[in-house]
Amino acid sequence: MTQQTTAPAEPTAATASGGAVTLTGISKTWGDFTAVQPLDLTIPEGSFFALLGASGCGKTTTLRMIAGLEEPTSGTVRIGDLDATELPPHKRPVNTVFQNYALFPHLDIYENVAFGLRRRGIKSVKKQVEEMLELVELGHLARRKPHQLSGGQQQRVAVARALINRPKVLLLDEPLGALDLKLRRQMQLELKRIQTEVGITFVHVTHDQEEAMTMADTIAVMNAGRIEQLGAPADLYENPVSTFVANFLGQSNLIEATVSGTSGGDLLLSGIGEGSLAMPAARCATPAASGDKVLAGIRPEKISIVHADDAAEVPDGRNRLTGRIVDASFIGVSTQYVVNSPWCPELAVFSQNVERDSRLAPGAEVVLHWNPAHTFGLDAAQDIDAGTGEAAA
């Protein structure tokens, strides 16, 4: 993980009041290729904000336009009250941390962190460096060289080196991508702790959905240079507005159905199989009436699975589908089933391993059931595979 090599000038309240980032009509094109479609975005001061999307979606280009490393084709960049659109990187009150390490190998950790202060001609750096090393919990390693630290420790040094310049905004471009899974999860919590303690606006670019949901207050899901949806992690997960968000952020079962009527606040859905499903009308991303085609969405962990012999035990009022298990994968905390149903050929079901039923094996006839309130609805005109590996392929 590295930071930009040019240390930013010490910002003042007169040049940058507050750490909010406001993008207005910002876009980026190269010839006939449009990396970022014109977009408006406000990143609240003091928040941990994530730009989430697959490779090539425009998230890193957006970050680089905030940093001043890419010139926008159109639009403006404001940081607090400062119009930074025309400013070079070193005059913006930001610092950027990248994935690859760029610590000075010949300097110890103390001097790596002090580098930005010394470059600006600050003579007395001891107090600030010690405070920053304590913030990242590396004070006891101050006199070690970078090669003597683990990957996660080196990343924390890079964060400390960026934060010691007191930027209004810290930009992080895939900072955890080079770490193994266990260390990456540990560093997610560390970065969130650091951001909470310093109160600086963090803008984090990642393709890892779990990483974004673990760390960010707000997530902007990007696709093809546009923001598909913006909101808190739980809201995006529970109420996706497009098939891309439903599939990219976690996993969803999307079932093609037709609205056959209403019951109270629910839409009644009919499909290929017998019976009907219910879905709250308020959870349908676009208004739907009788005869309209919709995609009924249900997350795999919301579904309960029982052997067909126990069908009578399913409580009344539940959505239910019959099917046959075609695959079962034990992954420790849960068993993941793939069920072939007349409504949908490959329904995913995640069942927590509390009391496993040995009858639930490939070939078994089963009943799937869930609370209708957990069903969300999407416009059936969308690509049902958007945001999946199949769509990318």
C-alpha positions as MATLAB code, in Angstrom:
seq = 'MTQQTTAPAEPTAATASGGAVTLTGISKTWGDFTAVQPLDLTIPEGSFFALLGASGCGKTTTLRMIAGLEEPTSGTVRIGDLDATELPPHKRPVNTVFQNYALFPHLDIYENVAFGLRRRGIKSVKKQVEEMLELVELGHLARRKPHQLSGGQQQRVAVARALINRPKVLLLDEPLGALDLKLRRQMQLELKRIQTEVGITFVHVTHDQEEAMTMADTIAVMNAGRIEQLGAPADLYENPVSTFVANFLGQSNLIEATVSGTSGGDLLLSGIGEGSLAMPAARCATPAASGDKVLAGIRPEKISIVHADDAAEVPDGRNRLTGRIVDASFIGVSTQYVVNSPWCPELAVFSQNVERDSRLAPGAEVVLHWNPAHTFGLDAAQDIDAGTGEAAA';
ca = [
       0.000    0.000    0.000;
       1.580    3.332   -0.995;
       0.781    6.968   -0.883;
       1.270    9.590   -3.557;
       4.895   10.624   -3.711;
       4.193   14.367   -3.644;
       3.267   15.414   -0.131;
       0.319   17.816   -0.064;
       0.716   21.274    1.291;
      -0.629   21.893    4.775;
      -4.269   22.912    4.151;
      -5.799   25.719    6.137;
      -9.371   26.520    7.072;
      -9.279   29.305    4.513;
      -8.395   26.966    1.667;
     -10.492   23.963    2.611;
     -13.256   24.318    5.162;
     -14.496   20.828    5.990;
     -13.789   17.467    4.460;
     -16.913   16.876    2.424;
     -16.346   15.970   -1.237;
     -18.813   17.228   -3.833;
     -18.641   16.042   -7.441;
     -20.889   17.882   -9.892;
     -21.357   16.584  -13.437;
     -17.985   14.851  -13.217;
     -17.050   12.605  -16.151;
     -14.024   11.096  -17.864;
     -13.595    9.972  -21.451;
     -10.625    8.813  -23.518;
     -11.461    9.111  -27.195;
     -14.568    7.017  -27.820;
     -14.337    5.296  -24.421;
     -16.285    6.711  -21.484;
     -14.853    5.587  -18.152;
     -17.169    7.692  -15.980;
     -20.550    8.938  -17.111;
     -21.516   12.434  -15.863;
     -22.429   11.990  -12.217;
     -23.262   14.038   -9.137;
     -22.063   12.782   -5.783;
     -21.711   14.239   -2.288;
     -19.519   12.423    0.235;
     -20.364   13.637    3.761;
     -17.630   15.099    5.921;
     -16.224   12.633    8.445;
     -17.771    9.577    6.795;
     -16.276    6.288    5.660;
     -17.466    6.130    2.052;
     -16.934    3.224   -0.358;
     -16.967    3.185   -4.145;
     -17.793   -0.442   -4.921;
     -17.789   -2.180   -8.284;
     -16.138   -4.648  -10.600;
     -12.950   -3.910  -12.545;
     -13.515   -1.299  -15.226;
     -16.629    0.225  -13.640;
     -15.045    3.678  -13.189;
     -14.508    3.655   -9.424;
     -10.724    4.122   -9.506;
     -10.995    6.795  -12.199;
     -13.464    8.664   -9.982;
     -11.058    8.429   -7.045;
      -8.171    9.659   -9.196;
     -10.217   12.672  -10.295;
     -10.774   13.553   -6.628;
      -7.028   13.176   -6.018;
      -6.109   15.280   -9.047;
      -4.317   12.371  -10.717;
      -6.807   12.432  -13.599;
      -8.268   15.548  -15.195;
     -12.071   15.432  -15.532;
     -13.496   15.704  -19.024;
     -16.359   17.687  -17.513;
     -17.636   18.745  -14.112;
     -16.190   20.077  -10.900;
     -14.522   18.700   -7.770;
     -15.032   20.512   -4.474;
     -13.410   19.581   -1.166;
     -15.199   21.469    1.559;
     -15.466   25.051    0.280;
     -12.461   24.645   -2.009;
     -12.914   24.264   -5.781;
     -10.145   21.756   -6.464;
     -11.000   21.015  -10.097;
      -7.948   22.788  -11.524;
      -5.565   22.195   -8.638;
      -2.608   19.798   -8.964;
      -2.479   16.878   -6.508;
       0.032   18.471   -4.134;
      -2.223   21.499   -3.611;
      -5.323   19.478   -2.732;
      -6.046   18.720    0.950;
      -6.015   14.978    0.271;
      -3.621   12.057    0.499;
      -3.925    8.793   -1.406;
      -3.055    5.280   -0.253;
      -2.645    2.577   -2.889;
      -2.391   -1.210   -2.807;
       1.317   -1.608   -3.465;
       3.853   -0.809   -0.764;
       6.222    2.125   -1.345;
       7.870    2.565    2.017;
      11.453    3.744    1.912;
      13.458    0.556    2.630;
      16.511    2.421    3.944;
      14.478    4.383    6.522;
      13.037    2.996    9.727;
       9.317    3.212   10.438;
       9.670    6.428   12.449;
      11.413    8.205    9.588;
       8.993    6.835    6.987;
       6.107    8.398    8.902;
       8.052   11.631    9.505;
       8.927   11.998    5.826;
       5.991   14.218    4.853;
       6.549   16.598    7.750;
      10.273   16.894    7.121;
       9.648   17.522    3.425;
       7.515   20.520    4.355;
      10.360   21.881    6.468;
       8.829   21.075    9.848;
      11.683   20.691   12.344;
       9.909   19.334   15.424;
       8.201   16.109   14.379;
       8.625   13.859   17.430;
       5.225   14.443   19.044;
       3.250   14.102   15.808;
       5.096   10.971   14.679;
       4.715    9.273   18.036;
       0.986   10.085   18.149;
       0.486    8.688   14.652;
       2.414    5.506   15.400;
       0.310    4.997   18.517;
      -2.842    5.509   16.448;
      -1.852    2.610   14.177;
      -0.527    0.642   17.169;
       3.065    0.469   15.926;
       4.862    2.665   18.442;
       6.869   -0.299   19.732;
       8.212   -0.961   16.216;
       9.313    2.596   15.420;
      12.964    1.721   14.817;
      12.411   -1.334   12.653;
      12.899   -1.281    8.903;
       9.968   -2.016    6.555;
      11.286   -5.481    5.615;
      11.041   -6.470    9.274;
       7.257   -5.898    9.330;
       4.343   -7.995    8.117;
       2.231   -6.885    5.186;
      -0.524   -5.609    7.441;
       1.957   -3.657    9.569;
       3.490   -2.070    6.469;
       0.035   -0.980    5.369;
      -0.584    0.680    8.709;
       2.712    2.540    8.315;
       1.558    3.787    4.914;
      -1.737    4.961    6.433;
       0.134    6.740    9.228;
       2.419    8.425    6.703;
      -0.613    9.670    4.797;
      -2.560   10.826    7.851;
       0.305   12.726    9.464;
      -0.093   15.398    6.788;
      -3.565   16.069    8.252;
      -5.463   15.813    4.967;
      -9.144   16.707    4.876;
      -9.776   13.512    2.899;
      -7.926   10.192    2.783;
      -8.361    8.277   -0.473;
      -7.791    4.510   -0.435;
      -7.505    2.604   -3.710;
      -7.902   -1.170   -3.140;
      -5.642   -0.905   -0.066;
      -6.213   -4.470    1.160;
      -6.105   -6.328   -2.140;
      -2.627   -7.795   -1.637;
      -3.386   -9.376    1.748;
      -4.579  -12.884    2.510;
      -8.184  -13.335    3.662;
      -7.586  -13.481    7.418;
      -5.285  -10.460    7.479;
      -7.596   -8.544    5.134;
     -10.496   -8.986    7.555;
      -8.316   -7.857   10.452;
      -7.239   -4.758    8.539;
     -10.852   -3.913    7.656;
     -11.571   -3.505   11.346;
      -8.318   -1.621   11.884;
      -9.033    0.926    9.155;
     -12.550    1.485   10.475;
     -11.158    2.018   13.976;
      -8.567    4.504   12.686;
     -11.174    6.427   10.693;
     -13.481    6.635   13.705;
     -10.655    7.919   15.924;
      -9.326   10.593   13.548;
     -12.729   11.630   12.142;
     -11.294   12.296    8.683;
     -13.340   11.592    5.561;
     -12.220    8.260    4.065;
     -13.077    7.417    0.454;
     -12.363    3.757   -0.202;
     -12.354    2.028   -3.598;
     -12.864   -1.735   -3.629;
     -14.323   -4.583   -5.660;
     -14.874   -6.651   -2.487;
     -18.513   -6.474   -1.368;
     -17.847   -7.817    2.132;
     -15.039   -5.312    2.604;
     -17.275   -2.394    1.645;
     -20.131   -3.560    3.875;
     -17.817   -4.143    6.847;
     -16.148   -0.740    6.728;
     -18.332    1.857    5.037;
     -21.101    4.069    6.391;
     -22.274    4.639    2.825;
     -21.644    2.667   -0.368;
     -21.962    3.800   -3.974;
     -22.318    0.741   -6.212;
     -20.827    1.569   -9.611;
     -21.439   -0.146  -12.944;
     -20.318    0.926  -16.425;
     -19.296    4.388  -15.260;
     -22.558    5.086  -13.431;
     -23.729    4.874   -9.836;
     -26.372    2.146   -9.770;
     -27.391    2.755   -6.165;
     -26.211    4.756   -3.175;
     -26.989    4.100    0.473;
     -26.159    2.410    3.757;
     -24.889   -1.186    3.423;
     -27.982   -2.764    5.021;
     -30.344   -0.746    2.827;
     -28.525   -1.695   -0.372;
     -28.534   -5.346    0.636;
     -32.170   -5.514    1.692;
     -33.618   -3.176   -0.946;
     -31.645   -3.357   -4.206;
     -33.141   -1.302   -7.027;
     -31.579   -3.230   -9.914;
     -30.585   -6.776  -10.795;
     -26.954   -5.646  -10.889;
     -27.028   -4.513   -7.252;
     -29.039   -7.576   -6.166;
     -26.511   -9.944   -7.754;
     -23.293   -8.019   -7.136;
     -23.897   -7.192   -3.482;
     -24.169  -10.680   -2.034;
     -26.249  -13.323   -3.798;
     -29.916  -13.273   -4.780;
     -32.470  -15.702   -6.146;
     -34.426  -13.851   -8.829;
     -37.666  -15.580   -9.815;
     -39.614  -14.517  -12.900;
     -43.292  -14.115  -12.038;
     -46.493  -12.313  -13.005;
     -48.570  -10.103  -10.708;
     -51.928  -11.869  -10.405;
     -53.592   -9.648   -7.802;
     -53.236   -7.993   -4.413;
     -53.930   -8.868   -0.797;
     -53.674   -6.045    1.697;
     -50.288   -4.465    1.117;
     -48.945   -7.465   -0.796;
     -48.714   -8.284   -4.481;
     -49.695  -11.852   -5.326;
     -47.410  -13.537   -7.847;
     -48.053  -16.509  -10.108;
     -45.442  -18.469  -12.023;
     -44.713  -21.799  -13.625;
     -45.495  -23.931  -10.589;
     -48.692  -24.334   -8.635;
     -49.802  -21.825   -6.016;
     -48.620  -18.248   -5.609;
     -46.095  -16.118   -3.796;
     -46.649  -12.861   -1.925;
     -44.419   -9.800   -1.936;
     -44.842   -6.426   -0.189;
     -45.832   -3.844   -2.789;
     -43.637   -1.341   -0.932;
     -40.570   -3.490   -1.636;
     -41.047   -3.467   -5.403;
     -38.454   -1.137   -6.933;
     -40.904   -0.088   -9.667;
     -44.713    0.101   -9.333;
     -46.436   -3.068  -10.577;
     -50.074   -3.940  -11.310;
     -51.975   -7.098  -12.267;
     -50.550   -8.667  -15.393;
     -47.105   -7.052  -15.029;
     -43.978   -9.185  -15.149;
     -41.642   -8.835  -12.161;
     -38.544  -10.448  -10.723;
     -39.208  -11.614   -7.169;
     -35.959  -11.599   -5.192;
     -35.093  -13.572   -2.087;
     -31.692  -13.878   -0.424;
     -30.466  -17.494    0.098;
     -30.101  -17.110    3.873;
     -33.736  -15.985    4.221;
     -35.020  -19.362    2.974;
     -35.749  -22.364    5.195;
     -35.502  -25.866    3.741;
     -37.303  -29.000    4.964;
     -37.652  -32.505    3.596;
     -40.889  -33.067    1.645;
     -42.027  -35.546    4.299;
     -42.181  -32.635    6.773;
     -44.157  -30.289    4.515;
     -47.109  -30.247    6.924;
     -44.889  -28.556    9.525;
     -44.428  -25.410    7.416;
     -46.399  -22.596    9.108;
     -49.318  -20.972    7.312;
     -48.706  -17.644    5.615;
     -45.224  -18.499    4.384;
     -44.119  -18.334    0.777;
     -43.371  -21.898   -0.272;
     -41.895  -23.678   -3.249;
     -41.302  -27.366   -3.866;
     -38.164  -28.709   -5.511;
     -35.360  -31.237   -5.559;
     -31.842  -30.798   -4.216;
     -29.276  -31.030   -7.015;
     -26.198  -30.024   -5.000;
     -25.189  -29.614   -1.343;
     -21.931  -28.059   -0.124;
     -20.859  -28.132    3.533;
     -18.835  -24.990    4.301;
     -18.670  -25.149    8.078;
     -20.949  -22.405    9.335;
     -23.652  -23.380    6.839;
     -24.629  -25.831    4.156;
     -25.314  -24.350    0.738;
     -27.958  -26.099   -1.329;
     -28.913  -25.741   -4.971;
     -32.559  -26.675   -5.519;
     -34.315  -27.274   -8.839;
     -37.872  -25.910   -8.657;
     -40.582  -25.444  -11.298;
     -40.405  -21.728  -10.501;
     -36.633  -21.462  -10.840;
     -34.062  -24.046  -12.038;
     -31.283  -23.171   -9.558;
     -32.445  -21.746   -6.250;
     -29.641  -21.128   -3.730;
     -30.397  -21.846   -0.062;
     -27.979  -21.224    2.823;
     -28.887  -23.229    5.933;
     -27.007  -22.643    9.183;
     -25.482  -25.811   10.587;
     -27.309  -26.074   13.889;
     -29.229  -29.349   13.597;
     -28.476  -30.881   10.223;
     -31.034  -33.179    8.601;
     -29.168  -36.069    6.958;
     -32.074  -36.522    4.537;
     -31.248  -33.198    2.888;
     -28.918  -34.561    0.220;
     -28.810  -34.411   -3.580;
     -31.900  -36.071   -5.006;
     -34.140  -35.330   -2.023;
     -37.530  -33.724   -2.588;
     -37.842  -30.618   -0.405;
     -40.047  -27.662    0.469;
     -38.545  -24.172    0.605;
     -40.354  -21.528    2.635;
     -39.795  -17.970    3.829;
     -41.520  -14.900    5.241;
     -43.192  -12.992    2.359;
     -41.910   -9.733    3.906;
     -38.363  -10.790    2.973;
     -39.207  -10.750   -0.755;
     -38.195   -7.751   -2.894;
     -39.277   -6.949   -6.441;
     -37.409   -5.718   -9.510;
     -38.328   -4.729  -13.041;
     -38.424   -7.890  -15.191;
     -37.139   -5.961  -18.228;
     -33.629   -5.976  -16.705;
     -30.974   -8.570  -17.411;
     -31.567  -11.223  -14.747;
     -27.843  -12.128  -14.754;
     -26.489   -8.566  -14.431;
     -23.780   -8.422  -11.786;
     -23.037  -12.160  -11.892;
     -20.068  -14.036  -13.297;
     -22.303  -15.291  -16.095;
     -23.079  -11.726  -17.156;
     -19.413  -10.711  -17.028;
     -18.422  -13.702  -19.119;
];
